Amino acid sequence: MNFATASYRGILRLDPRTKILFTLTVGAFCLTMLGGSGAAATVIRSVLTAVSFVLLAVSGRPKSAVVFLLWFALAWAAAEWVLPHVGGFLGWFIYATLGMTTQTLPSAVASYWLLFTTTAGELIAALQRARVPQSVTIPLAVMFRFFPTVVSEVRQINDAMRMRGVHLGGGKASEMFEYRVVPMVTNSVKIADELSQAALTRGLGAAPTRTSIARIGFGWADWLLIAGCAACFAALAAQGLF
């Protein structure tokens, strides 16, 4: 897949600044459990989780949204019906695993949506308009290109090893670390260095403001999502939960 055109897929386009705000809001409520276990915070977390899945689905990643949703539903079902019948160390282990899954998965979905529906050019242009320093913009731009490139590299390594019969089961299981993990680590270091050089070559470190052809800007969907994020924090502030 061409990750450079990922943001132009789907039926909904949002400004990168809106995506960042929403991702941070989901992380604040779902990952750090802002507001505790109060009724208002619980409702907000449920709404943010549902919106994360919907945004991922309408932004050109419906299959990924379904996979994440099934994963979340499975963890919730296990917590409701399996966990009460298991005790001891196994029960504690299952409780910790399910708790981490249900707590981190919404943030993971929002981050996945942000990462794979935003190009580096769009991100840089949006951050420049927001007057973000280049010391922050350049690392973020490199990161946005790094993860999709690593994913593509891992897929190529997996395909090559599958052709050679290297897998978890069988007589060559011990070779998995040498033939898969080591190339992935060495290639990741090389990719990060090349992306940093490419970013600087394209003028990200230059003093004048860099021009861009990326199509960014706030629309009705952006303002709606921004208002929703503000309403989440306002609801907690009204109840004195900050």
Residue pairs with C-beta under 8 A, 6 or more apart in sequence:
3 116
3 119
3 148
3 149
3 152
4 119
5 119
6 60
6 116
6 117
6 118
6 119
7 13
7 117
7 118
7 119
7 122
9 59
9 60
9 117
10 58
10 59
10 60
10 61
10 117
11 58
12 55
12 58
12 59
12 221
13 215
13 219
13 221
14 55
14 59
14 117
14 219
14 221
14 222
14 225
15 126
15 216
15 217
15 218
15 219
15 222
16 114
16 118
16 122
16 123
16 125
16 126
16 127
16 216
17 126
17 127
17 129
17 130
17 218
18 218
18 221
18 222
18 225
18 226
19 113
19 114
19 117
19 118
20 114
21 225
21 226
21 229
22 51
22 55
22 110
22 114
22 225
22 229
23 107
23 110
23 111
23 113
23 114
25 48
25 229
25 232
25 233
26 48
26 49
26 52
26 106
26 107
26 109
26 110
27 107
27 110
27 111
28 34
29 35
29 41
29 44
29 45
29 48
29 232
30 45
30 48
30 49
30 103
30 104
30 106
30 107
31 103
31 104
31 106
31 107
33 41
33 103
34 41
34 236
34 241
35 41
35 44
35 236
35 241
36 241
38 239
38 241
40 235
40 236
40 239
40 241
41 236
41 241
44 232
44 235
44 236
45 106
47 232
48 106
48 232
49 72
49 106
49 109
51 228
52 106
52 109
52 110
52 113
53 65
53 68
53 69
53 72
53 109
54 65
55 110
55 113
56 62
56 64
56 65
56 68
56 109
56 112
56 113
57 65
57 66
59 113
59 117
60 117
61 112
61 113
61 116
61 117
64 112
65 109
68 105
68 108
68 109
68 112
71 101
71 105
72 101
72 102
72 105
72 106
75 98
75 101
75 102
75 105
76 102
78 94
78 98
79 95
79 98
79 99
79 102
82 94
83 91
83 94
83 95
83 98
86 94
115 144
115 147
115 148
116 148
118 144
119 144
119 214
120 141
120 144
120 145
121 212
121 213
121 214
122 214
122 215
122 216
123 140
123 141
123 144
124 137
124 141
124 204
124 210
124 212
124 214
125 212
125 214
125 216
126 214
126 216
127 136
127 137
127 140
128 137
128 209
128 210
128 212
129 216
134 204
134 205
137 204
138 196
138 199
138 200
138 204
138 205
141 199
141 204
142 192
142 195
142 196
142 199
145 195
146 188
146 191
146 192
146 195
149 191
149 195
150 184
150 187
150 188
150 191
153 184
153 187
153 188
153 191
154 184
157 180
157 183
157 184
157 187
158 180
161 167
161 176
161 179
161 180
164 179
165 172
166 172
166 175
166 176
166 179
166 180
167 173
167 176
168 176
199 205
202 210
203 210
204 210
218 226
236 242
